[in-house]
Amino acid sequence: MSTYRLRHRAAAWGAHLYTALGLPLAFVGVVALYAGNAPLFLTILWVATFIDSTDGALARRVRVKEVLPQFDGRRLADIVDYLNFVFLPALALPALGLLPPGWEAVALLPLLASGYGFSQDNAKTEESFVGFPSYWNIIVIYLFVMDANPLVTTAVITVLAVLVFVPIHYVYPNRTRFLRPVTFAIGIPWAAVFLSLCLMPEAPWAKQVALVTLVFPVYYLVASLLHHRRIHQGK
């Protein structure tokens, strides 16, 4: 019999429920995609990202592993993440017309590459993502808002799919101590502005704003390369 009080168990289940919200979000995302409602679809991707960015801290705060050891919250998170950050963006590539006609099979690359990535025991460390993280949701939002050329989209998807297999250590925003204050200082306002792009992806100002917001992905890439070098130098 559990030694934890009802309020502790309720809080732990609440944290898991918060993670599980990504499942109905994925369903709504599919409905929005096939209804041709791009703003709703992109906003669903943003909300799913917000939940993923905050559920870990909540789970640790209420000590879910100690209170509910019989429930594997990490497995639930992986299911939700694969749906929202891999499957939905891959589905969106042909549905939103982001790929050249006849090239729809390119959408399989994220599915297969991330299937490999999610299955690796070392895909995440205490401070890193190893191999390109499944940020396909962010990629699809940028490609749609910036009205990317289909051939450019194909090239971007192909290169990033290959990078899943390259064991570079990428910054894990919530855990990587290296440059963490800078990551949050840039990342939080970026996320707020990015939400406006999801809500109004075809606004007259959207492309220009999207270009400005690329400062964070560029920072993230540079910080990740520095982080990777530090790890391999043993510092």
C-alpha positions in Angstrom: 0.0 0.0 0.0 1.3 3.5 -0.9 2.7 5.6 1.9 1.9 8.8 0.0 -1.1 10.8 0.8 -4.0 11.1 -1.6 -3.0 14.7 -2.5 0.4 13.5 -3.5 -1.0 10.8 -5.7 -3.5 13.2 -7.2 -0.7 15.7 -8.0 1.3 12.9 -9.6 -1.6 11.7 -11.7 -2.3 15.4 -12.6 1.2 15.7 -14.0 0.8 12.6 -16.1 -2.6 14.0 -17.3 -0.9 17.2 -18.3 1.5 15.2 -20.5 -1.4 13.2 -21.9 -3.1 16.3 -23.1 -0.9 16.0 -26.1 -2.9 13.0 -27.3 -6.3 14.9 -27.8 -4.2 17.8 -29.2 -2.8 15.4 -31.8 -6.3 14.3 -32.8 -7.5 17.9 -33.1 -4.4 18.6 -35.1 -5.3 15.9 -37.7 -8.9 17.3 -37.9 -7.6 20.8 -38.4 -5.1 19.7 -41.1 -7.7 17.9 -43.2 -10.1 20.8 -42.7 -7.5 23.1 -44.2 -7.3 25.1 -41.1 -3.5 25.9 -41.1 -3.6 28.4 -38.2 -5.3 26.0 -35.9 -3.0 23.2 -36.9 0.2 25.3 -36.4 -1.2 26.5 -33.0 -1.8 22.9 -31.9 1.9 22.2 -32.7 2.9 25.3 -30.6 0.7 24.3 -27.6 2.1 20.7 -27.7 5.6 22.1 -27.6 4.7 24.3 -24.6 3.3 21.3 -22.8 6.4 19.3 -23.6 8.7 22.1 -22.4 6.9 22.3 -19.0 5.7 18.9 -18.1 9.1 17.5 -17.1 9.6 20.2 -14.5 6.1 19.6 -13.2 6.7 15.9 -13.0 9.9 16.3 -11.1 8.3 18.8 -8.7 5.5 16.3 -7.6 8.0 13.4 -7.7 6.0 11.2 -10.1 8.6 8.5 -10.2 8.5 8.1 -6.4 4.8 8.5 -5.9 3.7 6.4 -8.9 6.5 4.0 -9.7 4.2 1.6 -11.5 3.4 4.2 -14.2 6.1 5.0 -16.9 5.6 8.7 -17.6 8.6 8.7 -19.9 7.0 6.1 -22.2 3.8 8.2 -22.2 5.9 11.3 -23.1 7.6 9.5 -25.9 4.3 8.4 -27.4 3.0 12.0 -27.2 6.2 13.5 -28.6 6.3 11.1 -31.6 2.8 11.9 -32.5 3.1 15.7 -32.2 6.7 16.3 -33.2 7.1 13.6 -35.9 3.9 12.1 -37.2 1.8 15.3 -37.4 4.6 17.4 -39.0 5.3 14.6 -41.5 1.6 14.4 -42.3 1.6 18.2 -42.8 4.3 18.2 -45.4 2.1 16.9 -48.3 -1.2 18.1 -46.8 0.0 21.7 -46.7 1.7 21.5 -50.1 5.2 21.8 -48.8 6.6 19.1 -51.0 6.9 19.0 -54.8 4.2 17.0 -56.6 5.1 13.3 -56.7 7.7 13.8 -53.9 5.3 13.0 -51.0 7.4 10.0 -50.0 10.0 12.5 -48.6 7.6 12.8 -45.6 8.6 9.3 -44.7 12.1 10.4 -43.9 11.2 12.1 -40.5 9.1 9.1 -39.6 11.9 6.6 -40.2 14.8 8.7 -38.9 13.0 9.7 -35.7 11.7 6.2 -35.2 15.4 5.2 -35.0 16.2 8.2 -32.8 13.4 7.5 -30.3 14.5 3.9 -30.0 18.1 4.7 -29.0 18.9 4.4 -25.3 21.4 7.3 -25.6 19.1 9.6 -27.5 18.9 11.8 -24.4 21.5 12.3 -21.7 21.1 14.4 -18.6 22.2 17.5 -20.5 21.8 16.7 -24.2 19.8 15.4 -27.1 22.1 13.2 -29.1 21.5 13.5 -32.9 19.1 16.0 -34.3 16.2 16.3 -31.9 12.7 15.8 -33.4 12.0 19.5 -33.9 10.0 18.7 -37.0 7.1 20.7 -35.7 9.2 23.9 -35.6 10.6 23.1 -39.0 7.2 22.7 -40.5 6.0 26.0 -39.0 8.9 27.9 -40.5 8.6 26.2 -43.9 4.9 27.1 -44.1 5.1 30.6 -42.7 8.0 31.5 -45.0 6.3 29.8 -48.0 9.4 27.8 -48.7 10.1 26.5 -52.2 9.2 22.8 -52.3 12.7 21.8 -53.4 14.1 23.7 -50.5 11.7 21.9 -48.2 12.9 18.6 -49.6 16.5 19.5 -49.1 15.9 20.7 -45.5 14.0 17.6 -44.5 16.6 15.3 -46.1 19.6 16.9 -44.4 17.9 17.0 -41.0 16.8 13.4 -41.3 20.4 12.4 -41.9 21.5 14.5 -38.9 19.4 12.3 -36.6 22.0 9.6 -37.1 25.0 12.0 -36.5 25.8 11.9 -32.7 26.1 15.6 -32.1 25.1 16.7 -28.6 22.4 19.3 -29.0 21.3 21.6 -26.2 18.5 20.3 -24.0 16.9 23.6 -23.1 15.5 22.6 -19.8 18.5 20.6 -18.6 21.7 21.9 -20.3 23.5 24.1 -17.8 25.8 25.5 -20.5 24.5 29.0 -21.4 21.1 28.2 -19.8 20.4 31.8 -18.8 21.0 33.0 -22.4 18.9 30.2 -23.8 16.0 31.2 -21.7 16.5 34.9 -22.2 16.3 34.4 -26.0 14.0 31.4 -26.1 11.1 32.7 -24.0 10.4 35.9 -26.1 11.1 33.8 -29.3 8.3 31.4 -28.2 5.9 34.2 -27.6 6.5 35.8 -31.0 6.4 32.3 -32.6 2.9 31.8 -31.3 1.8 34.9 -33.2 3.2 33.3 -36.4 1.2 30.2 -35.7 -2.0 32.1 -35.1 -1.6 34.3 -38.2 0.8 32.4 -40.5 -0.4 34.2 -43.7 -0.4 37.7 -42.3 1.4 40.3 -44.5 4.1 40.7 -41.8 4.6 37.0 -41.1 7.5 36.2 -43.4 9.5 39.2 -42.1 8.9 38.3 -38.5 9.8 34.7 -39.2 13.1 35.8 -40.6 13.8 37.8 -37.5 12.9 35.0 -35.2 15.5 32.8 -36.9 18.0 34.4 -34.5 17.0 31.8 -31.9 17.4 28.6 -34.1 20.8 30.0 -35.2 21.8 30.6 -31.6 20.6 27.2 -30.7 22.7 25.6 -33.4 25.8 27.5 -32.4 25.3 26.8 -28.7 24.8 23.1 -29.4 28.1 22.9 -31.4 29.9 24.6 -28.5 28.2 22.3 -26.0 29.2 19.3 -28.1 32.8 20.5 -28.2 32.8 21.0 -24.4 31.5 17.4 -23.9 34.2 15.9 -26.1 36.9 18.0 -24.4 35.8 16.6 -21.1 35.0 19.9 -19.5 
